[in-house]
Amino acid sequence: MCTSIVEIVRASGAGKGSDGWFDLTSAVVSYDHPHHALLEEAINIDFVNPALGPGARVAVELTLGSAKELSAALAKAIEAAELVESERPRGT
């Protein structure tokens, strides 16, 4: 059964695909059938740059539990990074 759960966000950064590093422009997060993981459903994350063609893609397929742990770890790292950034002197 397809869930039709899809979120697309802009993403600035870099990903490493089969042809090396490329600039990312977006991330697609879905809950659907994975292509490679042996799971009924998975949280699928694709970091992409559509302008560079299908090779500019980094894909991850996670169990729901692993995705929850990743989400919590991201939240903690982001909170810590924001604290570090807030304490940095700003150029005037």
C-alpha positions in Angstrom: 0.0 0.0 0.0 1.4 3.4 -0.9 1.2 5.9 1.9 1.5 9.1 -0.1 3.6 10.6 2.8 6.2 12.9 1.2 7.9 16.0 2.4 10.3 18.0 0.2 12.5 20.7 1.6 15.4 22.8 0.3 18.7 21.6 1.4 22.0 23.4 1.0 25.1 21.3 1.4 27.0 18.5 -0.4 26.4 14.8 -1.0 28.7 12.1 -2.4 27.2 10.0 -5.2 28.7 7.5 -7.6 30.4 10.3 -9.5 31.8 12.1 -6.5 30.7 15.1 -4.5 27.9 17.4 -5.7 25.9 20.3 -4.4 22.6 19.5 -2.8 19.5 21.5 -3.5 16.7 19.5 -1.8 15.9 16.6 0.4 12.9 14.3 -0.1 11.6 12.4 2.9 8.9 9.8 2.5 7.3 6.8 4.2 6.8 4.2 1.6 8.2 0.9 0.2 12.0 1.0 0.2 13.9 0.0 -2.9 16.7 -2.0 -1.2 16.1 -2.4 2.5 14.2 -5.6 3.3 11.3 -3.8 5.0 7.6 -3.5 4.2 7.7 0.3 4.7 10.6 2.6 5.5 11.5 6.2 6.1 13.3 7.1 2.8 15.5 10.1 2.6 16.9 11.3 -0.8 19.3 14.2 -0.9 19.3 15.4 -4.5 20.2 18.0 -7.1 17.7 17.4 -9.9 19.5 19.8 -12.2 22.5 17.4 -12.3 20.5 14.3 -13.3 19.6 11.1 -11.6 23.2 10.4 -10.5 23.1 13.4 -8.1 21.3 11.5 -5.4 22.2 10.1 -2.0 19.5 7.7 -0.7 18.9 6.3 2.8 16.2 3.8 3.8 15.6 3.5 7.5 13.3 1.6 9.8 10.8 3.8 11.6 12.7 3.2 14.9 16.1 4.2 13.4 14.5 7.3 11.8 13.2 8.3 15.2 16.6 7.9 16.8 18.2 9.9 13.9 15.6 12.7 14.4 16.4 12.9 18.1 20.1 12.9 17.4 19.7 15.7 14.8 17.6 17.7 17.2 20.3 17.4 19.9 23.1 18.3 17.5 21.2 21.3 16.1 20.5 22.6 19.6 24.2 22.3 20.6 25.3 23.9 17.3 22.9 26.8 17.8 24.3 27.4 21.3 27.9 27.4 19.9 26.8 29.8 17.1 25.1 32.1 19.6 28.3 32.4 21.6 30.5 33.2 18.6 31.6 36.8 18.3 29.9 38.5 15.3 31.8 40.8 13.0 30.7 44.4 13.0 
